Amino acid sequence: MSPTLFRIKGYRFYFLSNEENRMHVHIICADGEAKFWLEPIVSMATYHKLNAKN
């Protein structure tokens, strides 16, 4: 199960509760997806098919 935190302009922000302990958020849209670490600082962990225009 992946609870949605919120949706805005075609982007869905969600998390996977059973994935890992380090706080992070997944973001998905029609063009691709990304994962951002929230601690110790906000940083991009992974991405697929996204670019600076997204």
C-alpha positions as protocol buffer text, in pm:
chain_id: "A"
residue {
  index: 1
  type: MET
  ca { x: 0 y: 0 z: 0 }
}
residue {
  index: 2
  type: SER
  ca { x: 128 y: 347 z: -83 }
}
residue {
  index: 3
  type: PRO
  ca { x: -63 y: 627 z: 90 }
}
residue {
  index: 4
  type: THR
  ca { x: -88 y: 948 z: -111 }
}
residue {
  index: 5
  type: LEU
  ca { x: 32 y: 1256 z: 77 }
}
residue {
  index: 6
  type: PHE
  ca { x: -111 y: 1496 z: -180 }
}
residue {
  index: 7
  type: ARG
  ca { x: -159 y: 1564 z: -551 }
}
residue {
  index: 8
  type: ILE
  ca { x: -79 y: 1884 z: -735 }
}
residue {
  index: 9
  type: LYS
  ca { x: -60 y: 1970 z: -1108 }
}
residue {
  index: 10
  type: GLY
  ca { x: -42 y: 1608 z: -1218 }
}
residue {
  index: 11
  type: TYR
  ca { x: 215 y: 1505 z: -956 }
}
residue {
  index: 12
  type: ARG
  ca { x: 138 y: 1247 z: -687 }
}
residue {
  index: 13
  type: PHE
  ca { x: 346 y: 1252 z: -368 }
}
residue {
  index: 14
  type: TYR
  ca { x: 341 y: 925 z: -172 }
}
residue {
  index: 15
  type: PHE
  ca { x: 543 y: 693 z: 48 }
}
residue {
  index: 16
  type: LEU
  ca { x: 586 y: 320 z: 90 }
}
residue {
  index: 17
  type: SER
  ca { x: 554 y: 232 z: 457 }
}
residue {
  index: 18
  type: ASN
  ca { x: 744 y: -97 z: 429 }
}
residue {
  index: 19
  type: GLU
  ca { x: 1035 y: 19 z: 213 }
}
residue {
  index: 20
  type: GLU
  ca { x: 1302 y: 149 z: 456 }
}
residue {
  index: 21
  type: ASN
  ca { x: 1351 y: 348 z: 775 }
}
residue {
  index: 22
  type: ARG
  ca { x: 1515 y: 659 z: 625 }
}
residue {
  index: 23
  type: MET
  ca { x: 1248 y: 924 z: 563 }
}
residue {
  index: 24
  type: HIS
  ca { x: 1179 y: 983 z: 195 }
}
residue {
  index: 25
  type: VAL
  ca { x: 900 y: 1062 z: -49 }
}
residue {
  index: 26
  type: HIS
  ca { x: 819 y: 930 z: -396 }
}
residue {
  index: 27
  type: ILE
  ca { x: 684 y: 1161 z: -666 }
}
residue {
  index: 28
  type: ILE
  ca { x: 523 y: 1034 z: -985 }
}
residue {
  index: 29
  type: CYS
  ca { x: 370 y: 1204 z: -1287 }
}
residue {
  index: 30
  type: ALA
  ca { x: 285 y: 1106 z: -1644 }
}
residue {
  index: 31
  type: ASP
  ca { x: 642 y: 1183 z: -1755 }
}
residue {
  index: 32
  type: GLY
  ca { x: 834 y: 985 z: -1491 }
}
residue {
  index: 33
  type: GLU
  ca { x: 909 y: 945 z: -1124 }
}
residue {
  index: 34
  type: ALA
  ca { x: 1160 y: 1036 z: -854 }
}
residue {
  index: 35
  type: LYS
  ca { x: 1249 y: 958 z: -494 }
}
residue {
  index: 36
  type: PHE
  ca { x: 1377 y: 1222 z: -252 }
}
residue {
  index: 37
  type: TRP
  ca { x: 1548 y: 1166 z: 82 }
}
residue {
  index: 38
  type: LEU
  ca { x: 1408 y: 1397 z: 351 }
}
residue {
  index: 39
  type: GLU
  ca { x: 1688 y: 1344 z: 603 }
}
residue {
  index: 40
  type: PRO
  ca { x: 1951 y: 1436 z: 699 }
}
residue {
  index: 41
  type: ILE
  ca { x: 1903 y: 1690 z: 417 }
}
residue {
  index: 42
  type: VAL
  ca { x: 1657 y: 1693 z: 127 }
}
residue {
  index: 43
  type: SER
  ca { x: 1825 y: 1534 z: -174 }
}
residue {
  index: 44
  type: MET
  ca { x: 1729 y: 1335 z: -480 }
}
residue {
  index: 45
  type: ALA
  ca { x: 1782 y: 962 z: -437 }
}
residue {
  index: 46
  type: THR
  ca { x: 1667 y: 834 z: -778 }
}
residue {
  index: 47
  type: TYR
  ca { x: 1476 y: 942 z: -1086 }
}
residue {
  index: 48
  type: HIS
  ca { x: 1345 y: 791 z: -1407 }
}
residue {
  index: 49
  type: LYS
  ca { x: 1245 y: 982 z: -1723 }
}
residue {
  index: 50
  type: LEU
  ca { x: 1230 y: 1323 z: -1556 }
}
residue {
  index: 51
  type: ASN
  ca { x: 1421 y: 1633 z: -1661 }
}
residue {
  index: 52
  type: ALA
  ca { x: 1455 y: 1995 z: -1552 }
}
residue {
  index: 53
  type: LYS
  ca { x: 1134 y: 2091 z: -1735 }
}
residue {
  index: 54
  type: ASN
  ca { x: 926 y: 1852 z: -1521 }
}
